């Protein structure tokens, strides 16, 4: 049993008349030599961790972060005070995604989906929609299984780390996972799932990985919010009938090709992009002096 292409998964779903979520659960059970029930139980635990990291991040002032402090706290307070614009769902997506990414920067417990650097995208995008739709935990678990399938397919065909493919491989794939999960939760078709996933990834192709001072904080945390909102854009475009002319598998291949073309300075080395701006260099130097870091 394999899970390597969207085309193959869609064909299997058509052949068996099973949902994408069920097929992914069966694949994971096969891979781990366990049962579908066990896989769903584990995914429920993952959901619990996602909720925990959101709540922790919303009250985290950034005690253990070096540069980016209290982003989840600040945006949540602004939301509660009515100082954000965009409507309840968009506002929650911003808060939740930043809260999880802030938890990661503050040494909190998070779910890497697909990576720690992009951990805020999937929970930050999916859970506000789930709350709006009053979805059950079982429905959310199914959506997370869909996201896992998209992540597995992406990892089997291309990079999912900033060091190998740039930020497009982290937040881009995370946004694709979130878009597919939302489309599934909102009763979209199997075609809708991968149409949305492909659009989400396409919107972030070429995004470089340029962490200031080598930390997963600037611009990583705020990029989580951007990628989370992007996933909702992709789903809405899909539900509006906007076609994604490039299939998901081909989009992943394009991401892989772009990653190979990226200079090493733009792949998590902090030797290009924002990391080498005058301010980026200054922040690094200040941090180095504060902690007496050696080159």
N, C-alpha and C positions, 0 to 999 in steps of 0.2 A: 504494500500500500504506500503510495507516494502523495506528497502534497508539495508540488514544485511549480505549478503554473495555474493561473486563473482560468485559462482555457480548459485545462484538465479538470479542475474542480467544478466548473460550470457544466461540463459534459457529464461528469459523475452525478451531479445533482439532477440533471435532466433524465439520466438513465435510471436512477434509483428512486426518483421522486422524493428524495429526502432534502431537508433544509441544509443550507451551508453550515449552520451551527451544529447540526447533528453529525454531518460528515467530518467536521473538524474535531469534534469530541471523539468520534470513533478513531480517527487518525492518532490523536494524542493517546488514547487508551492502548492502541496497537503499539505505538512507539515506546510507551513506558511499561508495557506488559501489565496494565491494570484494567480497570473497568470504566465504562462511560460514567457510571455513578460516581466513581472516585474522582474522575476529571472534573465533573460538575461541582463536586464538593470542594475541590482545590480552587476552582475558579471563584467559588463563593468566598473563600478565604482571601483571595486576591482582591475581590470587590471590597471586602471589609478593610483591607489595608489601604486601598485607594481612598475610601471615606475617611479613614483615620488621618492620612497625610493631608487631606484637604482641611480638616478641622484643626490640625496642629499648625498648618501653614497660615491659616487665617488669624492666628493669635501670636505668630512667631515674629518677634521684633528683630530677628537676625543676629542673635547673640554669637552664634558660631560662624556666621558668614563674614567674609573679609571686606567685600566691596558693595554687594547688593543686600541691603538690609530692610526687612519688613515690607516687601512688595505686596504679599498677600494680605497682611494686616492693613496697610494703607488703602489698598483698593477695596477691601471689604468695608472699612469704615466709610469710605467715600460712597460706596453703594448704599449703605444703610442710611446715610445722610442725604441721599438723593442727588449726589454731585456727579454721577456718571450719566452718560447718554448712550442710547442704543437699545433700550428696552431691557426687561428683566432677564431674558435668556442670554443675550450678548453680555450683559453685565456680570451674570453669574459665571459664564464661560471665562471671562477675563479673570475674575477673582479666583475661581477654582484652579485654573491652570497655573496661575502665578503662585498660589498657595502651595501646590504640590512641588513645583520647581524650587520654591523657597525652602521647603522642607528638605529637599535634596541638598541644597547649598548649606543647610544648617545641620547636616549629619543626621537628619531624620530618616525614618523608615519609609521607603517608597517602593513602587513597582516599576521596574525598568520595562518600558513598553514603546519601542523596542530597546531603548537605552535609558540610562539614568539621566543623561543630559536632556532627553526629550520626554521625561516621565510625566510632565504636567499636561501633555496634549490630549491623550486619550481620556483620562478621567475628567479633565477640565472641560472637554467638549461633550462627552457622553452623559455624564451625570446630571447636568442642568436640563438636558433634553428629557432624560428619564424622569426627572421630577416634574417637568411640565406635562409629560404624557401620563403621569402617575403609573409608571411601569412597575411591575412586580420584580422582585430580585431574580426570579427565574428568567424573566424576559431580559433583564440586564445581563445575566450570566450568558445567555444565548448570544447577545450582542458582543460580549467580550470574546466569546469563542470565534465569532466572525472576524473580529479584529485580530485575534491570534492567527487565524488562517491567512489573513492578508500579510501579517508580519512574517509568517513562515515562508510564504511564497516569495516575498521580497528578499529575505535573507538567503534563500536558495538560489536566487538569480543574480543578486547584486550585493553591494555593501550596505551595512546598516550602522556603520560607525563613522564619526566625523574624521577620524584619522585616515580612513581609507577612501571615503567618498564625499567629505565635506558635510556641512550641516544639512544639505538636502537629503542625505542618507539617514539622518537622525530625525529631525523635525519633519522632513518631507514624508518619510515612511510612517511616522507617528500620525501625521495628519491624514494620510491615506487610510490607516487603520481606524482612526476615529470616524472618518467619513463613511466607510463601509459599515461600521457598527451602528452609526446613527441611521443610515438608510435602512438597515435591517430592522432596527427598533421601531422605526416609523412605518413599517409594513411595506417597504419598497421591494421590488422584485430582485431576483438574483442578478439580473442585468444592471439594475439600479445600483446595487452594492458596488460592483466593480467600475461602473461608469463614474460614480462619485469618488471612489478611491483613486482612479486614474486622474481625474480632474484635480483633486487635492494635491497629488504628487506633482503633476505638471506645473501647478502654480508656484511650486517652490524649487523647481529644477535650477541648478546653478548656484544655490545658496552656499556660501563658503563657511568654514568653521574657523573663526578667528577670535578665540577667547582672550579677553584682556587679562594679562598677568598669568595666563595659563589656568585660570580658575573657571569652573562651570557656573559663572554668575553673569558677567557682562560680555556679550549681549544675550547669553543663553536663556536666562530666565524670561525675559520679555519676548523672546522668539517663541517660547512655548505658547504664550497667549496669542500671538499672531497666527501660529500654525493651528491652534485650536479653533479660532474664529474662521480660518480658511476652510476647515473641514465642513463647517455648517454652510458656508458659501457653496462648496462643491455639491453638497446634498440638495440645496435649494435649486441650483442650476439643473441638476439631474431631474428633480421632481417637476421642474418647469418645462422639461422636454429638450433642454440644451444637450446635444449629443457630444460625447467625447470621441473624437475621430480616431484617436490613437488608443488601442487597447491597453489594458493594464500591464500585461507582460512586456509589451514593447516599450511602455513608459519606464518600467523598471530597467530594461536594457539601456534605454537612453540615459537614465540616471547613472548607471554603471559606467557608460562611455564618458559622460561628462566628468565623473569622479576621476577617471584615469587621466583626463586632460588637465585637471586642476594641478597647479604647482603645489609642491609640498608645503609651501609657506601658507597656503590657504586650507590646510587639512590638519587642524588641531595643534599645530606647532607654535602658535602665537608669534609667528614671524612675518605676518602680513595682515592686511585688512585693518580692522579697528584696533587690534593689538599693537600695531606699530604707528598709530597716530601719535602726535605729540602728547595728547592727554593720556592715551593708553600707555605710553612709555612712562609718563610721570607717575601714574597710578602704580605701575609695576615697581618703579624705583622706591616710591614711598612704602609700599608693602615690604619690599626687600629690606629696607633700612629698619622698618618697625620690627621685623622678625629676624633680622640679621641673616637673611638668606644669602647663600653663595650661588654664583652663576654655575 
